[in-house]
């Protein structure tokens, strides 16, 4: 693979804690406004300018929204809050959240790796979301959100992990705990020998998988293609920024579903329809996640139930492909579509997706009196890679990674 260091733009290390923010696509408008109110230098002011700098009814895709992002970014560079590296570097980025810890290589990846399939995808992208990020990158002159990549470290020889160990053995270049309680540490790699060794080891990888950030990746690649041959473009404008993690270190939580109503069914009729679909129901005294893969828990009308597929249902399914065998795919095919009339979960306004980090109480609150909440078993990293290796696509909202990579730490100039 074509993995390279790059001359990043970044906040001064002493400002990292004030600037670092959750990704733009996992916060609500109110959460973004609250974050900027608490931390005026928060990168969400630049990442979500419509939500944080205009009235609530502002069109988020209006030209003046991107103009504001450009003004704020330029002001941060002009004031010295953001600085440009003089030479290319790698950064080692480690996140620690309780028992979860992951460490990866901040780099740029050649666009050819993406176009030729060495960067493997498992999700479709939507044009409107791509166009939003394209306009944002063009406005600020930089890719500001990294693509979250994973490589199958069990398939590799371990040399890259050994180098990550060595490169992060000293004191970190930046070290802070963010508002969510996640410890973020960055080491900047300056040594020419280590830069070369990291490039060699990462370049020897057979492939990498997009874990999160399909829209960021697709948008950055299209911007790179647009600027191909531009004499004023940055030296590495033919690449996109990513953080490359060993797959074994990643943690995926459930991505749960809430439907606003019971599609005209009474609670008793809903439960009967689920049983007719081939599931046994076991009442739960309190909120509960599924006890094993293949099961779901369902909340409606103030009560929880665990759903288990019967042997007859499993036999009817027959042999399934990598994507169709996912629990979220079975949920869509066997319950959400035929019983709750959710034909296209990407477009139906009746369905809401709730990350497992928010807990089961959030499902109860979202379902309220008339809705239905369904908790899923988490998709595994191995399943994600199997889907991508098969050239298949996952259903929307199949994975919720924790901890989330923070935006606002390093930027890739185009």
Secondary structure, DSSP 8 states (H G I E B T S, - for coil): --EE-B--EEE-GGGHHHH-B--GGGS-HHHHHHHHHH-TT-THHHHTHHHHHS-TT--TTSHHHHHHHHHHHHHHHHHTSEEE-SS-BEEEEEEEETTEEEEEEEEEEEHHHHHTTSEE--S---HHHHHHHHHHHHHHTEE-S-EEEEE-TTTS-SHHHHHHHHHTSS--SEEEE-TTS-EEEEEEE--HHHHHHHHHHHHT-S-EEEEE-HHHHHHHHHHHHHTTT-TTS-TTTTEEEEEEEEGGG--EE-EEEEESS-TT--HHHHHHHHHHTTEEEEEESS----SSTT-EEEEETTEEEEEEE-HHHHHHH-S--TTTTSHHHHHIIIIITTTT--S-TTT-TTEEEEEGGGHHHHHHHHHTTT-EEEE-----HHHHHHHHHTT----SS--EESS---BSS-BEE-
